[in-house]
Amino acid sequence: VDSGLLGERILPTLREVRACLADGGVIIPRRAHVFAAIVECAYVRTRSRLLVDERGQLHGLNLAGAAIVLEEPYTCEPLYATPHALLTNPCRVHVVDLQGGECAPTTTALKITHSGTVDCIAMLFTMDLDDTASVSTSPERGAACGWDQGIYFLQSPVAAVTEGQTISLRVTHSDDR
């Protein structure tokens, strides 16, 4: 499991383990509750976008017609140590069944609690190890957490949002994302 939850191909690995599991065997973890928050973060903004001038140039280089492709849709950052502003409260947006069940896409309305510029979506999760124990990647746990938070880049820049506005977030996943 990585900070993006599925980036280390946990789902195919768990399928292979399940096929070899003896009767009565248990797979840990059981499920993951995925939480998301819309974030303003100048540091992420400069890492995920080319900041061109008003003429569409980067240091005098004309970028008209250029296409930039990000190989990875997210990075990992320790939000507890990265200056940022949460524009929404973290909200549960998805549950991933790690026992092999199918997970349908979900859509969640996130209410903007602070006006600002949307730079990324922060993702954190709580994994249920069994019926009583869980682990969390919440930034409130600081360095003791062991994981950073998944920071998902936006495909296109988003203008400012205002307090009270609602943003719809659709969440799907594949074996590795």
Sequence and secondary structure as in RCSB ss.txt:
>XXXX:A:sequence
VDSGLLGERILPTLREVRACLADGGVIIPRRAHVFAAIVECAYVRTRSRLLVDERGQLHGLNLAGAAIVLEEPYT
CEPLYATPHALLTNPCRVHVVDLQGGECAPTTTALKITHSGTVDCIAMLFTMDLDDTASVSTSPERGAACGWDQG
IYFLQSPVAAVTEGQTISLRVTHSDDR
>XXXX:A:secstr
  TTSSTT HHHHHHHHHHH  TT   S  EEEEEEEEEE HHHHHHHS    TTSEETTEE TT     SSSEE
EE GGGS  EESS  EEEEEEETTS     EEEEEE  S EE  EEEEEEEEESSSS EEE  GGGGGGGS  EE
EEE SS   EE TT EEEEEE   S  
